[in-house]
């Protein structure tokens, strides 16, 4: 395929929201070696090109060349910091002037790490398995009352911000979401990431402060999603990071043995300073004390606790060595439709129909503001259908009149642009 043919297909994909159609397009595109290179460079989460603003490359004079080997050599030089500053900008500009218009646009999409709107690493790897190396994420198991509490646990406040991977490697810092989506590091100019020791990946959550005070979960995560989509912070806004792990890069890549959590959390505590904070942490030795600590967190508006064993190792996946303790539960579900509204909601919708990816849970979610209802109704196909939302619920219930389980008191919390998979019934 030529650059023009690839660009035409991915511009069509930008407007497609249905997963099966997206995948059909991708199967076709992956027949092209050029497209495979474009995807590899645009989606690899730990490959960044360190160019803040590509607007200077718009409306350049065009040549006649297609994207070829030289283009990817320049991208490698940018990623490896062999080209920086004005030399990097000048080299990219001179390269682009040799390209035809389609090649220019395609190359700029790669530079921006936004090759195709709405398609993440999971979809890419579904079409071409293991094509992109994913960023690992360690999940919590459900609460387990049979733990040996007398051995002691590390109890930490469950935060309600947006999860962040902060990878401090060589002379650069890479910020990614739990699914590997890349944040533009230039949006965080107010943060001195050199305060973090190099050679580690730090795990935690970002909470946005405005005028010196932390914002509520929905507002904070809304701003975080805005930044994830290429936006910038207002002058009155500042992110802070609440961290709970410091994992050597060699462990993340599978090249070294992982130290136990009691070692990692101690090193983390001793090595960070504001705006990097250790989440509220205590070592406790009996369940009643743990419950009182959990109650104190909840009474101040918190969500609950994460409990971890001293010898817990980092792993990509669900760890039975760290569990959640919280009163109200949360579920990540996929939006599959809207139910007709009545009365004041007649022009928007009544509730949102959501389902788990294992197709065992189906629930109608409420709890939307009037503003949210209008936005969802106006942009349902583009921004909501097939996407994941987080809800609060009380408990799982069997529905005798349906093949699906349901959830009691399902209430909308937020849309999750940083997640690509839902919870399964067994997790709820």
Secondary structure, DSSP 8 states (H G I E B T S, - for coil): --HHHHHHHHHHHTT---HHHHHHHHHHHTT-HHHHHHHHHHH-TT-----S--GGGTT----SB---HHHHHHHHHHHTTSS-HHHHHHHHHHHHTTB-HHHHHHHHHHHTT-SSTT--HHHHHHHSTT-S-----EEEE---TTS-GGG-EEEEE---SEEEEEEEETTEEEEE-TT--B--GGGGTTS-GGGS-TTEEEEEEEEEEETTEE--HHHHHHHHHHHHTT----TTEEEEEEEEEEEEHHHHTTSS----HHHHHHHHHHH--TTEEE--EEEE-SHHHHHHHHHHHHHTT---EEEE-TT----SEEEEEEEEE-SSEEEEEEEEEEE---GGGTTS-SEEEEE-TTS-BEEEEB---HHHHHHHHHTIIIIITT-EEEEEES-EEE-TTSSSEEETT-EEEEE-TT------GGG-
